[in-house]
């Protein structure tokens, strides 16, 4: 089968590429960094004897998505599943973030994903065991002083994937969504975090094993399930007082 992985040059995206490749799947991998993509392509093809196509794609740009990905109908018809292990954050992201940066965060973390899915669905719905896999964040469960717009876009993305599951309950298309706590990626590198980080390689294996589930929404690392349950029952005015714990 052929899987498209958006943002596959590092972090979770790279681990997903290796998890799918070692199970004998061909890949289309994308990133803005063509050098890293070509290095990953060479290693994956040599190690697993599969075919890997690279796309130098700026996923924050609809123009780039249209011209590089969606213009190639032959490529789109080959895709059996698409994964979106991507996320953009700014160091200074609060409720006063300027409109240009706010638009960039919303574009990268939500709009580009929903737009691409809307264009790929007609190809994927025809195929057995096709899948769309998205990745959100525990930050979407609670408003926050920092990473305000990032959290808002991840909350929107989770709602979108739930709607996607409702729409496709009668089709062959499988929908999965992972709500991520702290994991070992470049977004968490060097940060002083209050809780331990989960393994991206373990997560990649979980994603691969769940790819045929009709609909699955899973929190990872699993201990965040308890934290989220607590956040849901504690009054919001109290949560605001302790919000710095989760910033």
Steps between C-alpha positions, in 0.01 A plus 500: 500500500602864457489748788546875488668641811494878532798628700712184485853639526524505881332413830179300494470524121836332453415225750172437318684470170723228645210318667303483174806422286615204706157348441563513125294806406609750237512863611453854378676722752484877514678782677643842426851359550585307183847411627362314801230340285753364252711360783194326644400372155842344441507333841142369479542358150831332582384359831149381410509461119195720444426796274512848649396820322592838647308826481664829597178649635431808708186379673423844641432616143183402312677601178778251575248226580315565175804518274717224649256245643149542363599567139632145455187288442699183434666537839172569678339188353779284648461624858341251742536708813620839622652600833542853639767491777557874473483798728624857506559705813631850565693593813282808555147371444236657722160664459668815368689325220505708182262403221773378261644251750153397616405425141820301451431282806140437398607425145774254596323321785146485363403656167767336284410162647124535452550638150728212394262242644208653310693450177627146576177350634350419159801281422523333840130419539520257207773288656487219752685569826579860403563731794542859610698547820527829686685620808372753751624618837394490863544878486164511320314399816568821687551862408840626601717805550769374262454313169147639486449488124678168463265347758196651329598358162559153650158512666348585163689213335364247750145614434561476124620139526194407706283650226703311241426175683127573502502578129686180410323251726351327191813509283811281500714793619650461848553806722737516797601791720774509764498759778861549600652604828871561531691283253858493376486746210668823398205691649592377849879495460680702767181595685459459873183290514305402812431143380708234321501473121361202312696300242435593138616157379247328727228737383585427136450127564165568668388710203600229253320227694181709528484616139211266410276612787178653368526790743746536784582798718788431734697704752876448511689468733219314675549667840363820347157333497475545877619861480241584233220339703601716795510812283144429384353486851692781672328843480654723234563787743725272706675370189582856399683544830721195437529540123874561511549131579379415151638788298 
